[in-house]
Amino acid sequence: MIPASWRRWPFPLVIGTFIGVVLAAALTACATPSAGRVASPAQPTTVASVASSAVEPAPLGHAKPATLEIPAIGVRTGEIVDLGLSGDGSLQVPRDAITTGWFTGGPAPGEVGPAVLAGHVDYKKVPGVFVRLKDLKAGDEAVVHRRDGVTAVFTVYAVERHPKVSFPTEKVYGDTTGPELRLITCGGDFDSSTGNYLDNVIAYARLTRA
């Protein structure tokens, strides 16, 4: 089990890697494929990509996210919940299909670094809050309303799909020069024998205004 004192950003490299792998495995009805199953596709699939803007807004102070809107895919969440670590060291996940969670071990949206929001693609036969995450395109916006009253607007610059067995931990959790956002859910092929998806869909976005 990881000590609670190590939950805040930045992590030591080994701890960051461990948590990245756990996050990729924990978003289920979306759990890790059974041992020996080969995930498909074998290589990451980039859905959208755009060059970085030359100008970045100033980082914001720490404040928890309250709600999330992604107009391009019809997302408008209720209250965002905190996601920490369970007693066995695994990442907690939202308890239903429609709730979005924020990983409290990383930056808050608007702080320097990659803030992580996670949600289900589906859960118990109910379409999840991020069911259309794979449809995001470069230039689409994710709007995070923070509990301090500030609205942080992030612009998507890439959307990728990766097999869970090769989750891009460093790219998702590694240091960034400015405030960024990661939106993560499951995707790809569904393994009916285990009831799990084999891949993760990850949207990458940068703070563009607040």
C-alpha positions as a printed Julia matrix, in Angstrom:
210×3 Matrix{Float64}:
   0.0     0.0     0.0
   1.24    3.48   -0.84
   1.53    5.82    2.18
  -1.06    8.61    2.14
   1.76   11.13    2.45
   2.85   10.2    -1.08
  -0.46   10.98   -2.71
   0.2    14.61   -3.53
   1.93   15.69   -6.76
   4.71   15.32   -7.78
   5.28   11.63   -7.21
   8.59    9.81   -7.19
   8.93    8.12  -10.59
   8.23    4.62   -9.32
   5.11    5.68   -7.44
   3.83    7.69  -10.41
   4.3     4.68  -12.66
   2.45    2.41  -10.24
  -0.51    4.75   -9.96
  -0.67    5.24  -13.74
  -0.93    1.5   -14.25
  -3.55    1.2   -11.52
  -5.63    3.97  -13.04
  -5.57    2.28  -16.42
  -6.69   -0.96  -14.81
  -9.37    0.44  -12.55
 -11.79    2.15  -14.92
 -14.37   -0.58  -15.31
 -16.75   -2.19  -16.19
 -13.48   -1.68  -17.56
 -10.93   -3.66  -15.61
  -7.58   -5.09  -16.65
  -7.78   -7.91  -19.22
  -7.16  -11.38  -17.84
  -3.55  -12.6   -17.87
  -2.38  -13.8   -21.24
  -4.97  -11.88  -23.24
  -3.39   -9.79  -25.99
  -4.88   -6.32  -26.19
  -5.85   -4.82  -29.54
  -4.66   -2.62  -31.16
  -1.03   -3.49  -30.46
   0.04    0.1   -31.06
  -1.52    3.31  -29.69
  -4.12    4.89  -31.95
  -4.13    8.68  -32.2
  -7.62    9.97  -32.88
  -6.81   13.68  -32.94
  -3.77   15.88  -32.6
  -2.92   19.55  -32.89
   0.22   21.61  -32.31
   0.74   23.42  -29.01
  -0.23   27.06  -28.71
   2.7    29.44  -28.36
   0.99   31.37  -25.55
  -0.24   29.8   -22.33
  -2.29   31.53  -19.61
  -0.93   31.85  -16.08
  -1.5    28.85  -13.82
  -4.28   28.99  -11.23
  -4.06   28.28   -7.52
  -5.3    25.08   -5.91
  -9.06   24.5    -5.92
 -11.05   21.31   -6.32
 -13.08   20.81   -9.51
 -16.84   21.09   -9.06
 -18.38   20.17  -12.42
 -17.29   19.49  -16.0
 -18.77   20.43  -19.36
 -17.62   19.16  -22.77
 -20.03   20.75  -25.25
 -18.76   18.86  -28.32
 -19.84   15.49  -26.9
 -22.77   16.6   -24.75
 -21.14   16.16  -21.35
 -22.48   18.16  -18.43
 -21.7    16.47  -15.15
 -23.01   16.7   -11.65
 -20.63   17.24   -8.74
 -17.19   15.78   -9.4
 -16.13   13.32   -6.7
 -12.68   12.78   -5.22
 -10.78    9.65   -6.25
  -8.03    8.49   -3.94
  -6.48    5.1    -3.3
  -8.23    2.05   -1.89
  -6.84   -0.03    0.94
  -5.16   -2.39   -1.52
  -3.41    0.49   -3.28
  -5.75    0.55   -6.29
  -7.34    3.75   -7.51
 -10.9     4.4    -6.47
 -13.39    4.87   -9.32
 -16.83    6.5    -9.62
 -19.57    4.26   -8.24
 -22.0     4.76  -11.11
 -22.02    5.39  -14.84
 -22.72    9.11  -14.81
 -20.31   10.4   -12.15
 -16.9    11.88  -12.95
 -14.01   11.67  -10.5
 -10.88   13.73   -9.93
  -7.66   11.99   -8.91
  -6.68   13.88   -5.76
  -3.08   12.64   -5.89
  -2.41   14.94   -8.85
  -2.8    18.66   -9.54
  -6.18   20.36   -9.46
  -7.43   21.55  -12.86
  -5.66   24.83  -13.57
  -2.55   24.12  -11.5
   0.73   23.35  -13.26
   0.8    19.7   -14.24
  -1.68   17.15  -15.59
  -4.98   17.07  -13.7
  -6.76   13.73  -14.19
 -10.52   13.26  -14.48
 -11.87    9.74  -14.91
 -15.25    8.3   -15.81
 -16.86    5.16  -17.16
 -17.6     4.49  -20.81
 -20.48    2.35  -19.51
 -21.33    0.66  -16.25
 -23.9    -2.05  -15.51
 -25.4    -1.58  -18.98
 -25.81    2.17  -18.5
 -23.95    4.5   -20.93
 -21.19    6.27  -19.08
 -20.4     9.96  -18.76
 -17.43    9.48  -21.11
 -19.16    7.19  -23.59
 -18.34    9.65  -26.41
 -14.87   10.63  -25.26
 -13.35    8.9   -28.29
 -15.28   11.32  -30.53
 -13.45   14.4   -29.23
 -11.39   16.29  -31.79
  -8.47   18.68  -31.58
  -9.81   22.13  -30.76
 -12.77   20.92  -28.71
 -13.05   22.42  -25.23
 -13.41   20.91  -21.76
 -14.74   23.41  -19.24
 -14.0    22.78  -15.56
 -15.98   24.81  -13.03
 -13.87   24.95   -9.88
 -15.09   25.24   -6.3
 -13.38   28.62   -5.93
 -15.74   30.06   -8.56
 -13.11   30.13  -11.33
 -13.9    28.43  -14.65
 -10.9    26.82  -16.33
 -11.22   26.19  -20.06
  -8.99   23.51  -21.58
  -8.54   22.91  -25.3
  -8.05   19.35  -26.53
  -4.87   18.77  -28.51
  -4.83   14.96  -28.78
  -7.05   11.93  -28.23
  -5.47    8.5   -28.11
  -6.4     4.88  -27.51
  -3.87    2.57  -25.87
  -3.97   -1.08  -24.8
  -4.12   -1.28  -21.02
  -1.07   -3.5   -21.05
   0.95   -0.56  -22.43
  -0.71    2.4   -20.72
   1.37    5.57  -21.42
   2.03    6.38  -17.76
   4.75    8.97  -18.24
   2.83   10.82  -20.94
  -0.33   10.95  -18.84
   1.22   11.71  -15.43
   4.59   13.24  -16.31
   5.49   16.86  -15.58
   4.22   19.55  -17.93
   5.32   23.16  -18.28
   1.8    24.48  -17.79
  -1.66   23.44  -16.6
  -3.05   20.45  -18.49
  -5.99   18.08  -18.26
  -6.33   14.36  -18.86
  -9.73   12.73  -19.42
  -9.64    8.94  -19.19
 -12.11    6.14  -19.84
 -12.19    2.66  -21.37
 -12.5     1.73  -25.02
 -11.46   -0.58  -27.8
 -12.51   -4.22  -27.96
 -14.81   -5.67  -25.32
 -13.82   -9.04  -23.88
 -17.12  -10.79  -23.16
 -15.36  -13.55  -21.25
 -14.19  -11.1   -18.58
 -16.7    -8.28  -19.07
 -13.86   -5.79  -19.6
 -12.59   -3.45  -22.29
  -9.02   -3.97  -23.42
  -8.0    -0.36  -24.04
  -8.09    3.09  -22.49
  -9.15    6.26  -24.31
  -7.23    9.33  -23.17
  -7.91   12.95  -24.1
  -5.12   15.49  -23.58
  -5.91   19.19  -23.19
  -4.16   22.45  -22.22
  -5.48   25.4   -20.23
  -6.3    28.14  -22.73
  -8.27   30.61  -20.62
  -9.8    31.11  -17.19
